Amino acid sequence: MSESGDGVAVESRGSLNVRAQALQHIVETVALEVPGVHRLDGALGGVRSGSPRASVRVRGTTARVQLEVACRWPAPVTRVAADVRSHVLDRASELSGVRLASVDVTVRLAGIDDRRTS
């Protein structure tokens, strides 16, 4: 049995129970830390429709994440998706204590309509 710095056995300190909604918020916030990811605000009848938007399923200390992010055109979409996946896996796990088994990322391009001409 190992002990923490305060002399209490690590095994007897208890456990952390992270709710899916809290993890969802962490994942969405962490995704915004990645260069190239932009926040898109939106709501329709009180339902969030902006980006980033995550769907999280938690089982015990493991979770699966589906995440949608937005980036501006032109953007290296493949690199943005890989960077988001890697950063969310590391940082969200570190902040929440929940091991992320998978992070599936969908990238939407934003700003294309702004470039159209009449």
C-alpha positions as CSV (number, residue, x, y, z in Angstrom):
1,M,0.0,0.0,0.0
2,S,1.5,3.4,-1.0
3,E,1.0,6.6,0.9
4,S,0.4,10.1,-0.4
5,G,2.4,13.1,0.9
6,D,-0.1,13.6,3.8
7,G,0.5,10.0,5.2
8,V,-2.9,8.7,4.1
9,A,-3.0,5.5,2.1
10,V,-3.8,6.3,-1.5
11,E,-6.3,3.4,-1.7
12,S,-8.3,4.8,1.2
13,R,-8.7,8.4,0.0
14,G,-11.9,7.8,-1.9
15,S,-12.8,8.3,-5.5
16,L,-13.7,11.0,-8.0
17,N,-17.1,10.8,-9.8
18,V,-17.2,13.2,-12.8
19,R,-20.6,13.7,-14.3
20,A,-20.9,13.6,-18.1
21,Q,-22.1,17.2,-18.3
22,A,-19.0,18.4,-16.4
23,L,-16.7,16.4,-18.7
24,Q,-18.6,17.8,-21.7
25,H,-17.8,21.3,-20.5
26,I,-14.1,20.5,-19.9
27,V,-13.8,18.9,-23.4
28,E,-15.4,21.9,-25.1
29,T,-13.2,24.4,-23.2
30,V,-10.0,22.4,-23.9
31,A,-10.8,22.2,-27.6
32,L,-10.8,26.0,-27.8
33,E,-7.1,26.0,-26.6
34,V,-6.0,24.4,-30.0
35,P,-4.8,26.9,-32.6
36,G,-7.2,27.2,-35.5
37,V,-10.3,26.3,-33.5
38,H,-12.9,29.0,-33.4
39,R,-16.0,29.4,-31.2
40,L,-19.3,29.7,-33.0
41,D,-22.2,30.9,-30.9
42,G,-25.7,29.7,-31.7
43,A,-28.9,28.8,-30.0
44,L,-32.3,27.9,-31.2
45,G,-35.1,27.8,-28.7
46,G,-32.7,27.4,-25.8
47,V,-30.9,24.5,-27.5
48,R,-27.2,25.0,-28.0
49,S,-26.1,24.8,-31.6
50,G,-22.7,26.5,-31.5
51,S,-19.2,25.0,-31.6
52,P,-17.3,23.4,-30.1
53,R,-20.0,20.9,-29.2
54,A,-19.3,17.6,-27.4
55,S,-21.2,14.5,-26.7
56,V,-19.8,12.4,-23.8
57,R,-20.5,8.9,-22.5
58,V,-19.0,8.1,-19.2
59,R,-18.7,4.6,-17.7
60,G,-16.9,4.5,-14.4
61,T,-13.5,6.2,-15.0
62,T,-13.6,5.9,-18.8
63,A,-15.3,8.0,-21.3
64,R,-15.9,8.2,-25.1
65,V,-16.2,11.6,-26.7
66,Q,-17.7,12.9,-30.0
67,L,-16.6,16.5,-30.6
68,E,-17.5,19.0,-33.3
69,V,-15.2,22.0,-33.8
70,A,-15.1,24.9,-36.3
71,C,-12.2,26.5,-38.1
72,R,-11.9,29.3,-40.6
73,W,-11.4,28.7,-44.3
74,P,-8.7,28.1,-45.5
75,A,-7.4,25.8,-42.7
76,P,-5.4,22.6,-42.6
77,V,-8.5,20.6,-41.5
78,T,-6.6,17.3,-41.1
79,R,-4.0,18.9,-38.8
80,V,-6.6,20.7,-36.8
81,A,-8.6,17.5,-36.2
82,A,-5.4,15.6,-35.1
83,D,-4.3,18.5,-32.8
84,V,-7.7,18.7,-31.2
85,R,-7.9,14.9,-30.7
86,S,-4.4,14.8,-29.1
87,H,-4.9,17.9,-26.9
88,V,-8.3,16.8,-25.7
89,L,-7.1,13.3,-24.9
90,D,-4.2,14.7,-22.8
91,R,-5.7,17.8,-21.2
92,A,-9.3,16.7,-20.5
93,S,-8.0,13.5,-18.9
94,E,-5.6,15.5,-16.8
95,L,-8.2,18.0,-15.6
96,S,-11.0,15.5,-15.0
97,G,-9.3,12.3,-13.9
98,V,-11.4,10.4,-16.4
99,R,-9.5,8.3,-19.0
100,L,-10.7,9.1,-22.5
101,A,-10.9,5.9,-24.5
102,S,-11.7,7.7,-27.7
103,V,-12.1,11.2,-29.1
104,D,-13.9,11.4,-32.5
105,V,-13.5,14.9,-34.0
106,T,-15.6,16.4,-36.8
107,V,-14.3,19.7,-38.2
108,R,-16.8,22.3,-39.7
109,L,-15.5,25.1,-41.9
110,A,-16.7,28.5,-40.8
111,G,-16.7,31.8,-42.8
112,I,-17.2,30.4,-46.3
113,D,-20.5,32.3,-46.7
114,D,-18.6,35.5,-45.8
115,R,-16.5,35.2,-48.9
116,R,-19.3,34.7,-51.4
117,T,-20.2,37.6,-53.7
118,S,-23.5,38.5,-55.2
